[in-house]
C-alpha cells in the first residue's frame, strides 16, 4: 500500500473511531438512564441500527463496563436479554498534580457520570507514583483493576514518554511517571501539561462543531494550550503553546525567559502591579501580586479611573496576542481564563480591540469567550482526555470493518 493509501486509511479509521465513540456514549447514557434495557429498545431509542447496537454492546460487555441481567417480557418472540451498567465496571480516572504538590482526582464512567473524587498531597518527587496509586485506590474504592485509562495533568514541561522534565515551582526534574505506573497498572496512561489539558477540557465542554481551540490562562504567569483538529497540539519538543512568551515589544521589560516585551510582562499579575504603581504611585497596604487582579476588578465596579486605565492597557496587550493567534492559527474559539474576565472594562476593551485588529475571515467567525469551566477545566480536560485515550487504544475504529 502506498503512503497516500495508508494516510487515507488512517483518516478513515480516525473518522470511524470518532463516530463510534459518540455512539458508545449515547448507548451508555441510555443504559444508565433505563437501569435495565434490551438491545432492541436501545436501537429504538437511539435510532441506531440493530447491528450497530449489537456490535457496540458486545464491545462494552467484553470491556466489563456493562453486564447481562436476566430476561425481559416477551412481546411475541424470544424473551429479550436485558443489560445494565456493571456496578463494579471499569472507570475512567484522571489525576491533577498542582504546583504545590496537591493531587486532585476524579473517576467517571464512560457515559460521563461522576463516580468518585479524591485528594492527596505529595512533597517529594519520589512520593508521586505511590501517591497516584493511593489516589486510584481511593477513586475505585480499592478495586485497582477498575481503571480503563488514566490521564495525568502535570505541571511544567512533560516529555512525550510521561516524564516531568522540569517543574520549577516544585523544584523537580526528570521524574519518570508514566512508565512505572504502566508497569504496575497495565492500562493506557498518558501525561500532559495541565494547561494543555485545560484547553482540552474547554473544547470538550462545547458543541461538536468546535474542533480548533486556543486556551489562554492569565494569572501569575501566562499559560496556554492549543487544540488542533480535536487533538492536543504539542509542536516541536512540546513548545507549541508558549503564547505567554510571544514578543509584543522588543524594547519592553525583560522577561524571565531572557527576552524583552513578552506577553507575560504585559498582562500578568506582576505586570498589573507594576502598572498600578506607575499610574498611582503609592500602593494600598496589603496589595500584592496575589490580589492585584481582584483589586482592579473591584475598582472597576466603582469606576476607579486608575484601575480602569490599567485594565484597559492589559486588555489591549491581551487583544494583540489574541489577534496574532487568530491570524496564525485560525481557531474556532479563543478562551480566556482569568479573574480579569470579571471586569467590564477589561472584557469590553478586549473584545472591541480584537474585532478592530483581526483580519477579516473569508468563512466562519471566531469566538472570543471567557472560560466556562474556570479551575475545573484541568480535571474536566483530563477526564475527557483519558476517555479518548481508552477509545484510541481499544480499536473501536475497526469494530464492524
N, C-alpha and C positions, 0 to 999 in steps of 0.2 A: 504494500500500500504506500502511495506517495505521502510526503509530509503534508500536502494540501488535503489529501483524503483523511489523514489522521486528525488534522485540525478540525475538519468538518464534523468528524465523528465525535471529537471532544466537545464541540459546541452543542451537538445534538444531545449527547449524554447529559451535559450540564443543564440544558433546557428541560429534558425529561425529568431530571432529578428535582428541579425547582417545582415543576407541576406536581410530581408525586409527593414531594414534601408537603405542599399545600393540601393535597387531597388527604394525606395521612392526618394532618392536623384537624381537618374538617371531620374525618371519621372518628378520631379520638374524642373530639368535643361532643359529637352525637352520642357516642357510647357513654361518656361521662355523665351527660345530662339525663340520659334514659335510665341509667343504672343497669338494666338488663335489656338486651335488644338482639334481634336476629339480623343476619346478613341481608335478607330481603328487605327488612324495614330500613336498614341503613341505606340501601340503594334507593328506596322510595323517598326517604327524607333528604338525601343529598343530591339526587339526580344523577349519580354516578352509575355506570353500567354494573350489572351483577358480576361480570368477570373482573372488572377493576376492583370492586369491593372485595371479592374473594381473594385476589392476589395480595392486596394490602392488608387485609385482616390476617391472612396467612403469615405475612411478614411480621406483624405485631405479635402474633401468637409465638412465633419462633424466637422473638426477642424477649419474651417473658413480660411484655407490657400489658397484655390482656390475657384472659383465660376463658375457656368454655365453662358454662354454669348451668347445665341441665337443658331441658327442652321446654318449649312453649306450647301453647294450644294450637292444634291443627285447624287450618281453615280449608280443608278439602284434600290435603295431601299428607306427606310425612310431617311429623311434628318438627318444627324448626329448632335448630340448636341455638341457644342463647349465649351471648358473650357479655363480658363485663370487664372493667378496668381491674387489673390484678392488684390487690391491696398491698402486696409487698413486691410490686413490679419494679422494673428498673426506672431510674430517675436521672434527670439532668442536673449536674452540680456546677456551681460557679463560686469562685472564691476571689475576693479582692484584698490585696495587701496594700495598705495605705503607707504614706511616707513616714508615719510614726510607729510602724510595726503592728498596727491593728489589723486583724483579719476579720472580714465580714463575708459570710457565706449564705447561699440560698440554694434550695433544691426545688425543682418543679417537675411535674410530669410532662410528657411530650405534647399534651394538649395545652400547656401553659398554666396549669393550676399550681399555685404555690403549695408546697408540702411542708417545708420546714425552713427555718433560718437559724443562724448560729454566729457567735462572735468569739474571738480569742485574741491573744496578744503574744508576739514574739519579740525578743530583744536582740538576739544574736543570729547571724546568718545560719549557723548550724542547727538552730531551732526551727527553721522554716519548714522543711519537709515533714518532720514529726508533727509540727503544728497543723499543717494542712491535713495530714492523716487523721489527727484528732477531730478536726472540723468535719471531715467526711463521716466519721463515726457519729458525730452529733447530728449531722444533716440527714443521715439514713437511719437514725435510731439504732445504731450498732450493726446494721446489715451492710457490711462493706462490699458485698457482692452486688449491691443495687445500682451503683452509678453506671450509666450507659456511656457518658462522656463527661469530661471536666475541662472547663476553661478557667485560666488563671489570669487575673488582671494585676499586673505587677508595675511597680514604679521604675522610673529610669529607663536605661537602654537594655532591651531584651533581644537576645540573639534568636535567629530562626529555630535553633535547636532547643530553646527554652531555658537559656542561662541568663541570669541577671548580670550583664557585663559591668554595669555601673548604676548604683542607686545612691546618689550623692547625699541625700538627706538621712539615709540610714547608715551611710559610711560603708556600704558593701560593694564588693566587686567580684566577678567571676564565681557566682553562686549557681551551681547546677540545680535545677528544679524539676524539669520535665522528665529527664532520664531516670532518676531514682524513683519517681512516682510511677512511671510507666512500668518499670521492673516490678514494682510492688503491686500495682492495681491491674495491669494488663488491659487497659481501656484506652480509647483515643483521648489524648490530653494535649492541649495547646496553651502556650503562654503568650500573652501580648502586652504591650504597654497599656496602662489603664486608660489613658486619654484616647487612644485609638479605639478601645472597646466602648468608651462613652459615645464616640461617634457612631459606632455600630448600634448602640442602644437607641440613639436618636433616630436612626434610619428604621429600625425595627418597630418603633412606636408610630411610624407614619404609614400612609397608604401605600399600596403595592406599586404605585406609579413612580415613587421616589427610588432611583437606582444610584444616583451620584450625590454625595453629600459631603460638605466640609463643616467640621465642628471646631469652634474656637472658644477656649476657656480662658477668661481673663481674670487674674487674681494676683497673687504674689509674683507669679510668673505667667507667661502666655503659653498654653499648650494647645495642640491641635491634632485632629485626626481626619483622614481622608478616606471616604468610601467611593470606590470606582466600580461601576457595574456590579453592585451588590457585594463587593469584596473589599476587605480592608487593604488599602494600598500602602505598601511598605517602602517602595523605592530602593535605591542603592543603599545597602547597609542599614535599612530601616529608617532612612533620613528623609522620607517623603513629606513629612508634615511639620517641618521646623518653621512654621509661619511666624512664630514669635521672633525669629532672627532674620526676617525679611527686612532689608535695609530701606528705610524711608528717608533718611537724611544723612549723607556721607560726612557732614560736618557736625553731626549731633553728639549727644553724650556717649561716652564709651560704655559699651555693653560688657557683661561678664564673659561673653564669648570672645571678646577681643576686638570686635569691630565697633563702628560708631553708628548711632542712629537707628538701631534695630527697633522693630515694633514694640518689643518689651520695654524699651527705655522710654516709650511714649505713652503707654497705656496701663502699665502695671500699677499695683498699689504703691510701690516705691516712687514711680513716676508721678502719681497723683499727689503724693505727699510733697514732693519737690515743687510741683506746680502751685500747690496751695501756699507753700511757704514763699514762693516767688511773688505771687499776686497779693497775698495777705500780710506777709511779714511774720509777726508773732503768731504762733500756733496755739490753740487752746490746750490747757493742761489735759494730759491723758490721751491726746490724739497720737496715733501711731500708724505704722504700716498695717497693723491688724484690723483697724476700724476706720481707716480713712474713706473707703468707698461708702460705708454706711453713713458717715458724717456728711459726705457730699450729697447722697441721695436725700437725706433728711433736710439738708439745707435747700435743696431744690424744691422740696414740698412747701417751704416757706419763702420761696422766691429770693433766696440769698444770691445777690449778684456775683459774688466771688465764686461761690460753689458752681453757679451756672456757667461762669466763664471757664472754669477748669473742666467741667463736664463737656462743654462744647469743644474744647481743644482735644480732649481724649476721644470724643466721638468722631471728630474729623480724621484723626490718625487711624482709628479703627476702620472708618469708611474707606480710606485709601488702601489699606491692606485688603479689605473685602473686595474692592473693585479689582485689585491685582489678581486675586484668587479667581474671581468671576471671569476675567479676561483670559487667564491662562488655563484654568481647569474646566470652566463652564458647568459647574454643578447645578443640579435641580434646586438644591436648598443649601443655604449657609445658616448654621445655627450658632448663636452666641449664648454662652453660659457665663453669667457674671451677676454680681449684686448690682452692677451699673444698669442692668436692664430694667430695674425698678424705678429708674429716673426718667421722668417725662422728657426733660431736656436732652439727656443723652440719647434716648431712643429716637426722638424726633429728628435731631441733627444727623444721627447715623443713617436713618432711612432716607432723608432728603439728600444728603451729600452723596450717598451711594447711587441714588437714582440719577443725580446730575452727572456723575463722573463715569458711570458704567457705559461701555459700548452698547449700541443697540443690537439686539439679537434677532436674527432672521426668523427663528421659530421658537415658540415657547417663551416662558417668562420665569426668571429665577424668583425664589422666595428668600427673604432675609427675615429670620424669625428668632425669638428668644427660645431658650431651651424649654421643652415641655416636661423634662424629667428632673432637671436640677442635678443634685448629687446622686440621685438614684440611677443616673444614666450609665454609670460604670457597671453596676451589678446587673442591671437590665441588659446591657450590651453583652456582658459575659455569659449570661444565660442564653441569649439568642445565638451567640457565637458557638457555645457548647452544643446547642441543638443542631445547628448547621454542621458542626464537626461530626456529630453522631450520624446524620444523614449522609454526609460525604463519605464516611467510612463504612457504610452499610450496604453499598452497591444498590441503592434504591433505583438509580437510573437504569439499571439493567433488568429490573423486575418486569417480566412480561415481554422483553425484547427478544 
